[in-house]
């Protein structure tokens, strides 16, 4: 694949991305790339634009593209070969990583639901978790005390 083909992938993505949409931009990239791959528009083995190229084409921060690529890697859709690029791989997803992520998603949904039932906002919950993390860093490790 040449640079023109890689640019056309980014151009096709740009048409479907909606900055004012409900889904975060990285999720929109994941969903659209997945659709392009399963429909054969982007083929197995095809090289994707670099994170930098894609972020420039889409006018998004590189971290957004990185997050989308990483999620697709975790799902077994993309394979990154250091020094060579990111390719459509469609390998088997890492089942344990997927299950672990699903458990975290359920935990977060449950926490949010229970927190809202008690009158706490999402911001309240995030602040409380951040405070918990900070206080754990300040406390000595329990195993160090034994």
N, C-alpha and C positions, 0 to 999 in steps of 0.2 A: 504494500500500500504506500502511496506517495503522500506528500504533504497536502496535496489538493484533496485527496480522499479523506484524510484526517480532518481537514478544515470543514469538509461537507458534513461530517458527523456532528461537529460543533454547531454548524449552521442549522442543521435539522433540529438539534436539541433546543437551540435558541428560540425557535418558532413556538415550541410547546411550553417553555418555562414562563411562569407567572409570578413575578415578585410579590404581587399583592394576594396571591392565593393562600389558602389555608395551610397547605403542606409546605414544610421548609424547603428551601432550594435544593439542598443535597438530596432530599427524598424525591423531589421532582426529577432530578438527574438520574437517580437509581431507577425509578419507575420507567422513565422514557428509554433509557439505555436497555433495560430489560426487555421492553416491548420491541425495540429495534433488533435485538438479538434473537428473540424467539420467533419473530416474523421473518428472519433471514435478511433483513435490510443490512444488518451488520453481521458478518459471518464469523464462525469459529476460526480462530487463528489470526483474525484481523487485528492490526495494531491500532490502538486508540491514541489520540493526541496526548502529549505529556500533560501533566497537571498544569504546568505553566501555560502551555498553548491553549488548553481548554479554558482556563480561567480568564485569559485575555480575550478569547473569542466570545465567551459568555458574559464578560464584564462582571465576574464574581471573584471573591477572594480565593486564593489557592487552597485555603483550608476547607472550603466548601466542596471543591472538586476532590480533594484528598479524601474527605469523609465519604463521599459517594463511591469513589474507587475502592476504598477499604471495605465498605459494606458489600459491594459486589464481589470482592475477593473472598470475603467470609462466606458468601453464598455459593462460592465455587464458579462464579460466572466469569470473573477476570483472573488473570495470572500476571503478576509483575515479575519481570526478570531484570534485576538490577543491571544497569548499563545497556539494556536492550529495549526496555519499554514495557508498556502494559498491553496485554493481548486478551482477546476473548478466548476463554479457555473451556468453559462449561465442564469443569471437573466436578466431582462429587463434593457437595458442601461438607464442612466440618460439623458433623451432627452434634458433637458435644458443645461446640461454640454456639450453634444455633439454639440448642436447648437452654443453655445458660443465659443467652440473651432473652429468650422467651420468658424465662423465670424472672429475670430482672424487670422486664416489661410488665408482667403480672404484679410483681411486688410494688412497682411504682404506681400502677393503676389503683391497686388496693389501698396504698397509703394515701393517695389523693382522694379517693372516695371516702375513706374513714376521716381524713382531715376535714374535708368539706362538710361531712355530717356533724362534725364538732364545731363548725363555724370558722375554720382556718382556710385562708386562701392558699393558692399554689406558692405565692411569694413567701407566705409565712412558713410553709413547709420547707422550702428551699433554704430560707434563712436559718431555720432550726437545724437542718442537716449540716449546713456550713458551720454553724456554731459547734455542733457535735464533733465535726472533724477537727476544728481548731482546738477544742478542749482535749481531744484524744492526743493530739500532737504535744500538748503541754504536759500531759500526765506521763510519768515514767511507765515503762512497760511492766506489767504485773510480774512477768517471769524474772525481771531484773530484781524484784523485791524479795524473791524466794531464795 
